[in-house]
Amino acid sequence: MVQVRYGGQNGEQYELVISDDHIVVRTQSRNVLVGDRPFEVASVSPEARNILNQFELTTRFRQAGVEILHVKVPHEDGALCNQAKEILNQEAEIQFAGRVLVDPQSMQPVVYTENLFVKFDDEAEVSTCEEVLGRYGLTIKRQLDYARNAYFISAPANTGLAVFDLAERLLHEESVELCHPELVRELRQRQVFPQQWHLKETTIDGKTINAHVNVEAAWKLSEGAGTIIAIIDDGVDMEHEEFRSSDKIVAPRDVTRKNNNPRPGNSDHHGTACAGVACGNGNFGASGVAPKAKLMPIRFASGLGSQDEADAFVWAAQNGADIISCSWGPPDGIWWKDDDPGHQQKFPLPDSARLAMEYAFNKGRNGKGCVILFAAGNGNESVDNDGYASYPKVIAVAACNDFGKRSAYSDFGNAVWCAFPSNNGYSSQTPGIWTSDRTGLAGYNSGNITLGDAAGNYTNSFGGTSSACPGVAGLAALIIARNPDLRWDEVKDIIKRSCDRIDEAGGNYDANGRSPLYGYGRVNALKAVELALPPQNERVGIFKAVQDVPINDLQTSKLSLAIANTNTIKSIKVEVDIEHTYIGDLMVNLNPPTELGLLPIVLHSRQGGSTDNIKKTYDEVNTPELATLKGKIPQGNWTLEVTDKAEADTGKIRSLTIEIGF
């Protein structure tokens, strides 16, 4: 048994055990060892092939080049696995064969990579971090720029299971805040496989389907123009006719292969359908909820929990995404089997991914924060066991069917925020959601009109909470396009207030109007975009000082702004524009007028490492100390104070803007 701890020394511990029924294998060539056809498999001896015949493939982690094999007939004490390991490790084509860790509840395999995520205290010096890592024989693969003093590191080769003990010992170093091994699990896309009725009332095969989210009516007010939706998934067919318009695709990325080509692999159809639901142009055969939104396709084909996962969120935030849609997560239990042990399995959110999400919430959209959505899951089980979808700032999206009731597979629980139409799981009035498919015969639709269109460019049966999640991502784009000043949490609240209660009899809504099945209900796009505009009765004053003030090494620079208004502050936002080539050197404070008797408000405290420039809006959510100003009178001199704490990099203060609601 080994243990991993997320959340630092006082975080929760999770146990993993060595399986008696699995082995993990990697070939020298990275070719498959167990394939569907004989010519696909690696060359091994007859003895190795004979013992491999007693195993079947469980899963394949392509980015790590490993396969997880499971015995066809269990043996006591793992005797067959031990025998297979000995035989395979003697093969020239096998780089290694070893035992496998599994979750003790679900018995699902977990791969450890001998890589670790480690974050030191914010105030630790770089030399201290490097000294600690060197003392443990660890190699820095790269410094992570989404959290201060965070590193992706590798242990010495053949460390093996000792990497868990190594992580625990590192956590007891005085300067270390967080540390855990990189653990990779099978990533499951949120799809159940079983004409755009989800956008408006429609008649299909003579049946009137009235279970939509009022999207067509909302387009009179907003079509998502000016927004960017990041789809993190298995790739997107960027040449599809619904994505081919000028400037539709922005900042494409493959975080698995580390290049800018997120096109799907041979069997990767999921991301194209998700992108279509969110923001297909609607020029040829299927519209997304936000047809004028731009699309940022991010291909993520690595395992759940890998560093690539965190990199995807950081890429999205750094490249201008407003919304991040994730139709994937941990494996679900079998939704039609009540006794499947997978229903009880808990999947924690790794610190590496959590901090990357926090980076997107805090830094995305110039400080207003990216809106992050996750599919709730398709296991007919509690979403609260899923650390990704249940993370408090995330919008977890459940699925409802064409009757306006819960889809049979849709996860439920306290974390569900809202619902969006999808297929049902059991038979229903429609096959599912009509959306874009990979062009031609490669996708879900092989060119059969019963599966979509005759050309194979569209599917009629996309479903699961996979389809529901990008639908709400499109709705978030309609909201932000209507009011770009909204913070991520304000968008989330508007979605809540826009929801219509469905299935009143079976939804089990509480006194706060929340259902474990639907959250606050099925979203209503028209209502949401109407709610997006701010109330007009609040007067807003905008006060701005523009002056280039040099920032010199180891010195403090100041920019002052005089405000004469004597009305009471009801709300406040502070926008700073600072040019600097290493913002990790900087401390930035806002000093209110001395007459208020308040302490300086810290806006920036040496985060960001080597990142350039601070152009950010600070508000009561990302900087709670600003709330202390409510009820005060702003009259007096306000000062932006920037202190450079290190040598070598310089810059200048460009402007300070204070927006006050009265």
C-alpha positions in Angstrom: 0.0 0.0 0.0 1.2 3.5 -0.8 -0.3 6.9 0.1 -0.5 10.3 -1.7 -1.5 13.5 -0.1 -3.1 16.5 -1.8 -3.4 19.8 0.0 0.0 19.8 1.9 0.9 18.3 5.2 -2.6 18.7 6.6 -4.3 17.6 3.4 -6.3 14.4 2.9 -4.5 11.2 2.3 -5.5 8.7 -0.4 -4.4 5.1 -0.4 -3.5 2.9 -3.4 -2.7 -0.8 -3.3 -0.6 -3.1 -5.5 -2.9 -5.2 -7.8 -2.6 -9.0 -7.9 -4.3 -8.9 -11.3 -2.6 -6.2 -13.4 0.8 -5.6 -14.9 2.1 -2.5 -16.7 4.4 -2.8 -19.7 6.3 -0.4 -21.9 8.1 -1.5 -25.1 11.4 0.0 -26.3 9.8 1.2 -29.5 6.6 2.4 -27.8 4.7 0.1 -30.2 1.7 -1.7 -28.8 2.3 -5.0 -27.1 -1.3 -6.2 -27.2 -3.1 -5.0 -30.4 -6.3 -5.8 -32.2 -4.4 -7.3 -35.2 -1.3 -9.5 -35.2 0.8 -7.2 -37.3 0.3 -4.3 -34.8 2.0 -6.0 -31.9 5.6 -5.8 -30.8 8.1 -8.6 -31.5 8.6 -10.9 -28.5 9.5 -14.5 -28.0 7.0 -17.4 -28.1 7.3 -17.8 -24.3 6.4 -14.1 -23.8 3.6 -14.4 -26.3 2.2 -17.5 -24.5 2.0 -15.8 -21.2 0.6 -12.6 -22.7 -2.3 -14.7 -24.1 -3.4 -15.1 -20.5 -3.9 -11.3 -20.2 -6.2 -8.7 -21.8 -5.7 -5.0 -22.4 -7.3 -2.8 -19.8 -6.2 0.6 -21.0 -3.4 2.2 -22.9 -1.7 5.5 -21.9 -0.3 6.6 -25.3 1.6 9.6 -24.0 3.5 7.5 -21.5 3.9 4.6 -24.0 2.5 2.1 -21.5 -0.2 -0.6 -21.5 -2.1 -1.9 -18.5 -2.9 -5.6 -18.8 -5.3 -7.6 -16.7 -5.3 -11.4 -16.1 -8.2 -13.2 -17.8 -8.4 -15.7 -14.9 -7.3 -14.3 -11.5 -4.6 -16.3 -9.7 -3.9 -16.3 -5.9 -1.3 -13.9 -4.6 -0.6 -12.4 -8.0 1.5 -15.5 -9.1 0.7 -15.1 -12.8 1.6 -11.4 -12.7 4.9 -12.1 -11.0 5.7 -14.8 -13.6 4.8 -12.5 -16.5 6.9 -9.7 -15.1 10.0 -12.0 -14.9 9.5 -13.3 -18.5 8.8 -9.9 -20.1 11.7 -8.1 -18.4 14.0 -10.6 -20.2 12.7 -9.5 -23.6 14.9 -7.2 -25.6 11.8 -5.3 -26.9 10.4 -4.7 -23.4 11.8 -1.6 -21.6 10.1 -2.7 -18.4 7.2 -4.7 -17.0 6.0 -4.1 -13.5 3.2 -4.3 -11.0 0.3 -1.8 -11.0 -1.3 0.4 -8.4 -5.1 0.4 -8.1 -7.7 2.3 -6.2 -8.8 -0.1 -3.4 -12.5 0.6 -4.0 -12.9 0.4 -7.7 -9.7 -1.5 -8.5 -9.1 0.9 -11.4 -5.4 1.2 -12.3 -3.3 4.2 -11.5 0.0 4.8 -13.2 2.8 6.7 -11.4 5.5 8.3 -13.6 8.4 9.1 -11.3 7.6 12.8 -11.8 6.4 15.0 -9.0 4.7 18.4 -8.6 6.2 20.5 -5.8 5.4 24.0 -4.6 7.5 25.8 -2.1 6.3 28.6 0.2 5.8 31.9 -1.7 8.6 33.6 0.3 11.2 30.9 -0.3 14.2 32.0 -2.3 15.0 30.2 -5.6 18.3 29.1 -4.2 16.5 27.5 -1.3 14.2 25.6 -3.6 17.0 24.4 -5.8 19.1 23.3 -2.7 16.2 21.2 -1.4 15.6 19.6 -4.8 19.3 18.9 -5.3 19.6 17.4 -1.9 17.0 14.8 -2.8 18.6 14.1 -6.2 15.6 15.6 -8.1 15.8 17.2 -11.6 13.8 20.2 -12.5 12.0 19.5 -15.8 10.5 23.0 -15.8 9.4 25.8 -13.5 5.6 26.3 -13.6 4.5 29.9 -14.1 0.9 29.5 -12.8 2.0 29.4 -9.2 4.9 31.0 -7.3 7.8 28.6 -6.6 6.1 25.6 -8.3 8.1 23.0 -10.2 7.5 19.9 -12.3 10.4 17.6 -11.4 11.7 14.1 -12.0 13.1 11.6 -9.5 16.1 9.4 -10.5 15.4 6.6 -12.9 14.1 3.4 -11.2 12.9 5.2 -8.1 9.8 3.2 -8.5 7.3 3.1 -5.6 9.8 5.0 -3.5 8.5 8.2 -5.2 5.6 8.2 -2.8 7.9 8.2 0.3 10.0 10.8 -1.4 6.9 13.1 -1.8 5.9 12.6 1.8 9.5 13.4 3.0 9.5 16.6 0.8 6.3 17.7 2.4 8.0 17.7 5.8 10.7 20.1 4.5 10.0 23.5 6.2 10.0 25.4 2.9 7.7 23.0 1.0 3.9 23.8 0.8 2.6 21.1 -1.6 4.0 18.0 -3.1 2.6 14.9 -4.8 3.7 12.4 -7.4 2.2 12.7 -10.9 -0.5 10.0 -10.9 -2.2 9.2 -14.2 -5.6 7.6 -14.4 -7.7 6.8 -17.4 -9.5 9.9 -18.7 -13.1 9.2 -19.6 -14.9 11.6 -21.9 -18.3 12.5 -20.7 -20.3 10.7 -23.4 -23.1 8.2 -23.5 -23.6 6.7 -27.0 -27.0 5.5 -27.3 -32.5 18.3 -35.3 -31.4 20.9 -33.0 -34.3 20.6 -30.6 -32.1 21.8 -27.7 -32.0 25.4 -29.3 -35.7 25.9 -29.9 -39.1 24.1 -30.1 -38.8 21.7 -33.0 -40.8 19.0 -34.8 -38.9 15.8 -35.5 -40.5 12.8 -37.2 -43.9 14.3 -36.5 -43.2 14.8 -32.8 -43.1 18.3 -31.3 -40.1 18.5 -29.0 -40.4 21.3 -26.4 -37.5 20.9 -24.1 -35.1 23.6 -25.3 -33.2 26.4 -23.6 -34.5 29.3 -25.6 -31.3 29.9 -27.5 -32.8 31.2 -30.8 -34.7 34.0 -28.9 -31.5 35.0 -27.1 -29.6 35.5 -30.4 -31.6 38.8 -30.8 -29.5 40.2 -27.9 -26.2 38.2 -28.1 -24.5 35.6 -30.4 -21.3 35.5 -28.4 -19.3 37.9 -30.6 -15.9 38.9 -29.1 -15.7 35.9 -26.8 -13.3 32.9 -26.9 -14.4 29.4 -25.8 -11.6 26.9 -25.1 -12.5 23.3 -25.7 -10.1 21.0 -23.8 -10.7 17.6 -25.4 -9.3 15.0 -27.8 -8.9 17.4 -30.7 -11.0 19.4 -33.1 -11.4 19.1 -36.9 -10.4 22.7 -37.6 -11.2 22.3 -41.3 -14.9 21.4 -40.6 -17.2 23.7 -42.5 -18.7 25.1 -39.3 -15.3 26.3 -38.0 -13.8 27.5 -41.3 -14.8 31.2 -41.1 -12.1 33.9 -40.9 -10.5 34.2 -37.4 -12.8 31.5 -35.9 -9.8 29.5 -34.6 -7.5 31.2 -32.1 -4.4 29.9 -30.2 -4.8 26.2 -31.1 -2.7 23.8 -28.9 -1.9 20.2 -28.3 -0.7 20.0 -24.7 0.0 16.3 -25.0 2.3 16.5 -28.0 3.6 20.0 -27.1 2.8 21.6 -30.5 0.1 23.8 -32.0 -1.7 21.2 -34.0 -4.8 20.0 -32.0 -6.3 18.0 -34.9 -7.9 14.7 -33.7 -6.2 11.3 -34.0 -7.8 8.4 -35.8 -10.5 7.6 -33.3 -10.8 11.0 -31.6 -14.3 12.3 -32.5 -15.4 13.8 -29.2 -13.8 17.3 -29.3 -15.3 18.2 -32.7 -18.8 17.4 -31.4 -18.3 19.4 -28.2 -16.9 22.4 -30.1 -20.0 22.3 -32.4 -22.4 22.3 -29.5 -20.6 25.3 -28.0 -19.9 27.6 -31.0 -20.4 26.0 -34.4 -21.1 28.8 -36.9 -24.4 27.5 -38.1 -23.6 28.3 -41.7 -24.1 24.8 -43.2 -25.7 22.2 -40.9 -25.5 22.8 -37.2 -25.2 25.9 -35.0 -23.6 26.1 -31.6 -25.2 28.0 -28.7 -22.8 30.9 -29.3 -22.2 30.9 -33.1 -20.2 34.1 -33.2 -17.8 33.1 -30.4 -14.2 32.1 -31.4 -12.9 28.7 -30.7 -9.7 27.8 -28.9 -9.2 24.0 -29.5 -6.8 22.4 -26.9 -6.0 18.8 -27.6 -5.5 16.9 -24.3 -5.0 13.2 -24.9 -2.9 12.5 -21.8 -4.0 10.7 -18.6 -6.1 12.3 -15.9 -3.9 13.9 -13.3 -0.9 14.5 -15.7 1.0 17.8 -15.8 -0.4 18.2 -19.3 -3.8 18.6 -17.7 -2.7 21.6 -15.7 -0.9 23.0 -18.8 -4.1 23.1 -20.7 -5.8 25.5 -18.2 -2.7 27.7 -18.2 -2.6 27.8 -22.0 -6.2 28.8 -22.1 -5.9 31.6 -19.6 -2.7 33.0 -21.0 -4.1 33.0 -24.6 -7.3 34.9 -23.9 -10.0 32.3 -23.3 -13.1 33.6 -21.6 -14.6 30.2 -21.0 -13.0 26.8 -20.6 -15.2 23.7 -21.3 -14.2 20.3 -20.1 -16.3 17.3 -21.1 -14.1 14.7 -19.4 -13.2 13.5 -15.9 -12.6 10.4 -13.9 -14.1 7.1 -15.0 -17.8 6.6 -14.1 -19.5 3.7 -12.6 -21.8 1.7 -14.9 -24.9 3.8 -14.8 -27.4 1.0 -15.1 -25.8 -1.2 -12.4 -26.7 0.0 -8.9 -24.2 -2.3 -7.3 -21.1 -1.3 -9.3 -18.4 -0.4 -6.8 -17.2 2.4 -9.2 -20.1 4.5 -7.9 -18.4 4.9 -4.5 -14.9 5.7 -5.8 -13.6 9.2 -4.9 -11.3 11.0 -7.3 -9.3 13.9 -5.7 -8.3 17.0 -7.6 -4.5 17.1 -7.8 -2.8 20.3 -6.4 -1.1 20.8 -9.8 -4.5 21.0 -11.6 -6.2 22.9 -8.8 -3.5 25.7 -8.8 -3.7 25.8 -12.7 -7.5 26.3 -12.4 -7.0 29.0 -9.7 -4.5 30.7 -12.1 -7.3 30.8 -14.7 -9.8 32.1 -12.2 -7.5 34.8 -10.9 -5.5 35.8 -14.0 -7.8 35.0 -16.9 -9.7 37.7 -18.7 -7.3 40.4 -17.3 -8.2 39.5 -13.8 -12.0 39.0 -14.2 -11.4 35.2 -14.4 -12.1 32.5 -16.8 -15.4 30.6 -16.5 -14.6 26.9 -16.1 -17.2 24.2 -16.7 -17.1 20.5 -16.3 -19.5 17.7 -17.3 -21.1 16.3 -14.2 -20.6 12.7 -15.3 -22.5 9.8 -16.7 -22.4 7.3 -13.9 -25.9 7.8 -12.3 -23.9 8.5 -9.2 -22.8 11.4 -6.9 -20.8 14.1 -8.7 -19.5 15.0 -5.2 -17.0 12.1 -5.4 -15.4 13.8 -8.5 -12.9 16.4 -7.3 -12.8 18.1 -10.7 -16.5 18.7 -11.4 -17.2 19.4 -7.7 -14.5 22.0 -7.2 -16.5 24.9 -5.7 -15.7 27.5 -8.4 -16.4 25.2 -11.3 -19.9 25.0 -13.0 -20.9 21.3 -13.0 -23.4 20.6 -15.7 -26.0 17.8 -15.6 -28.0 16.4 -18.5 -31.8 16.5 -19.0 -33.6 14.8 -21.9 -36.1 15.7 -24.6 -39.0 15.2 -22.1 -37.6 17.8 -19.8 -36.5 15.3 -17.1 -33.2 13.9 -15.9 -31.2 11.9 -18.4 -30.9 8.3 -17.0 -27.1 8.4 -16.6 -26.6 11.9 -15.4 -24.7 12.4 -12.1 -26.4 14.1 -9.2 -25.4 15.8 -5.9 -24.6 19.0 -4.1 -22.1 20.2 -6.8 -24.6 20.2 -9.7 -25.1 23.8 -10.7 -27.5 23.5 -13.7 -28.7 21.3 -16.5 -28.7 21.4 -20.3 -30.5 19.2 -22.8 -28.8 16.0 -24.0 -29.8 12.4 -25.0 -31.6 10.2 -22.5 -29.6 7.0 -22.1 -32.7 4.9 -22.5 -34.9 5.3 -25.6 -36.5 8.7 -26.1 -38.1 11.0 -28.6 -34.8 11.7 -30.4 -31.4 10.0 -30.8 -29.7 12.9 -29.0 -28.1 16.2 -30.0 -27.5 17.1 -33.6 -24.0 18.7 -33.9 -20.8 18.8 -36.0 -18.9 15.6 -36.6 -15.5 15.0 -38.2 -15.7 15.8 -41.9 -16.6 12.9 -44.1 -16.6 9.3 -43.0 -14.1 9.5 -40.1 -16.4 10.4 -37.1 -19.4 9.1 -35.4 -21.4 9.3 -38.6 -19.9 7.2 -41.4 -22.1 8.8 -44.0 -25.4 7.1 -43.1 -28.4 9.4 -43.1 -29.9 7.6 -40.1 -26.8 8.7 -38.1 -27.0 12.4 -39.3 -26.3 13.7 -42.8 -25.4 11.7 -45.9 -22.0 13.4 -46.2 -21.0 12.4 -42.6 -20.3 15.9 -41.5 -22.9 15.9 -38.7 -24.1 13.4 -36.1 -27.6 13.3 -34.7 -26.8 11.3 -31.5 -24.2 13.2 -29.5 -25.0 12.9 -25.8 -24.1 12.5 -22.2 -23.1 15.3 -20.0 -20.3 15.7 -22.6 -22.9 17.4 -24.8 -24.5 19.3 -21.9 -21.3 21.0 -20.7 -20.3 22.8 -23.9 -23.9 23.9 -24.3 -23.6 25.9 -21.0 -20.2 27.1 -22.1 -21.9 28.6 -25.2 -24.4 30.2 -22.9 -21.5 31.8 -20.8 -20.2 33.2 -24.1 -23.6 34.8 -24.8 -23.6 36.4 -21.3 -20.0 37.7 -21.5 -20.5 39.1 -25.0 -23.5 41.0 -23.6 -21.5 42.4 -20.7 -17.7 41.9 -20.9 -17.1 43.5 -17.5 -18.6 40.5 -15.6 -16.4 38.5 -13.4 -16.4 34.7 -13.6 -18.5 34.4 -10.4 -21.0 36.9 -11.7 -21.4 34.8 -14.8 -21.9 31.8 -12.7 -24.6 33.6 -10.6 -26.4 34.8 -13.8 -26.6 31.2 -15.0 -28.1 30.2 -11.6 -30.7 33.0 -11.8 -31.6 32.2 -15.4 -32.5 28.6 -14.7 -36.1 27.3 -15.1 -37.3 24.6 -12.7 -38.1 21.4 -14.6 -39.5 18.2 -13.2 -41.0 19.9 -10.2 -42.5 16.6 -8.9 -39.3 14.6 -9.1 -36.6 17.2 -8.9 -36.5 17.4 -5.0 -35.8 21.1 -5.0 -34.9 22.5 -1.6 -35.9 25.8 0.1 -33.1 27.6 -1.9 -34.5 26.3 -5.2 -31.7 23.8 -5.7 -32.2 20.2 -6.9 -29.6 17.4 -6.6 -30.6 16.3 -10.1 -30.7 19.7 -12.0 -28.9 22.2 -9.7 -31.0 25.4 -10.1 -32.7 23.9 -13.1 -32.4 23.9 -16.9 -30.8 27.1 -18.2 -32.7 29.7 -20.1 -30.5 31.5 -22.6 -32.9 34.5 -23.2 -33.3 35.1 -19.5 -29.5 34.8 -19.0 -28.6 37.5 -21.6 -31.3 39.8 -20.2 -29.8 39.4 -16.7 -26.3 40.1 -18.0 -26.8 43.9 -18.3 -26.1 45.6 -15.0 -28.8 47.6 -13.2 -28.9 51.1 -14.5 -29.7 52.9 -11.2 -26.1 52.7 -9.8 -24.0 55.7 -10.7 -20.4 54.9 -11.6 -17.4 57.2 -11.3 -14.2 56.4 -13.2 -11.1 58.1 -12.0 -7.8 57.6 -13.9 -4.2 58.7 -13.6 -1.9 58.2 -16.6 1.8 58.8 -16.2 5.0 56.8 -17.0 6.7 56.4 -13.6 10.0 54.4 -13.8 10.3 51.3 -11.7 14.0 50.8 -10.7 15.7 47.9 -9.0 15.3 47.7 -5.2 13.3 51.0 -5.1 9.6 52.0 -4.6 7.7 54.0 -7.2 4.4 55.8 -6.8 1.5 57.1 -8.9 -1.1 59.2 -7.1 -4.7 59.9 -8.1 -6.8 62.6 -6.4 -10.6 62.0 -6.0 -12.9 64.8 -4.9 -16.1 62.8 -4.7 -17.8 62.8 -1.3 -20.5 60.1 -1.9 -20.4 56.7 -0.2 -18.6 53.8 -2.0 -21.0 50.9 -2.8 -18.6 49.0 -5.1 -15.0 49.4 -6.3 -12.7 48.1 -8.9 -9.0 48.9 -9.4 -7.2 48.5 -12.7 -3.5 48.8 -13.0 -1.2 48.9 -16.1 2.4 48.1 -15.2 5.1 47.3 -17.7 7.9 45.1 -16.2 9.9 42.1 -17.5 9.8 40.0 -14.3 6.7 40.6 -12.2 7.8 38.1 -9.6 10.1 41.0 -8.4 7.2 43.3 -7.6 5.1 44.2 -4.6 2.1 46.3 -5.6 -0.1 48.1 -3.0 -3.0 50.5 -3.2 -2.8 53.1 -0.4 -6.2 54.7 0.3 -6.4 58.3 1.5 -4.8 58.7 4.9 -8.1 60.2 6.2 -9.7 56.8 6.0 -7.3 55.3 8.5 -7.0 52.0 6.5 -3.9 49.8 5.9 -2.5 49.5 2.4 -4.3 46.9 0.2 -2.0 44.3 -1.4 -2.8 43.8 -5.0 0.2 41.8 -6.1 2.8 40.0 -4.0 5.7 38.8 -6.2 3.6 36.1 -8.0 4.1 35.3 -11.7 7.9 34.7 -11.8 9.3 35.7 -15.2 5.9 36.7 -16.6 5.9 40.2 -18.3 3.6 43.0 -17.2 0.6 43.4 -14.9 -2.5 44.6 -16.7 -5.3 43.5 -14.4 -8.6 44.6 -12.8 -8.8 43.9 -9.0 -12.3 43.6 -7.4 -13.9 42.4 -4.2 -13.7 38.7 -5.4 -10.1 38.4 -6.4 -9.0 41.0 -3.7 -11.4 40.7 -0.7 -9.6 43.5 1.1 -11.2 46.0 -1.3 -14.5 45.3 0.4 -13.3 47.2 3.5 -13.7 50.4 1.4 -17.5 50.0 1.0 -19.3 52.6 3.0 -16.3 54.9 3.0 -16.0 58.3 1.3 -13.3 58.2 -1.4 -12.3 61.9 -1.2 -8.5 62.3 -1.0 -5.3 61.1 -2.6 -5.0 57.4 -3.6 -1.6 56.1 -4.3 -0.4 53.0 -6.3 2.9 51.9 -4.7 5.2 49.5 -6.6 8.3 48.1 -4.9 10.9 46.2 -6.9 12.4 43.6 -4.6 15.2 42.3 -6.8 17.8 43.3 -9.3 18.2 42.9 -13.1 14.7 43.8 -14.4 13.1 47.3 -14.6 9.8 48.8 -15.9 7.3 51.5 -15.4 3.9 52.3 -14.1 1.6 53.3 -17.0 -1.7 54.0 -15.4 -4.1 53.6 -12.4 -7.8 53.5 -12.9 -10.4 53.3 -10.0 -14.0 52.6 -10.8 -16.4 53.4 -8.0 -20.1 52.6 -7.8 -22.1 55.1 -5.7 
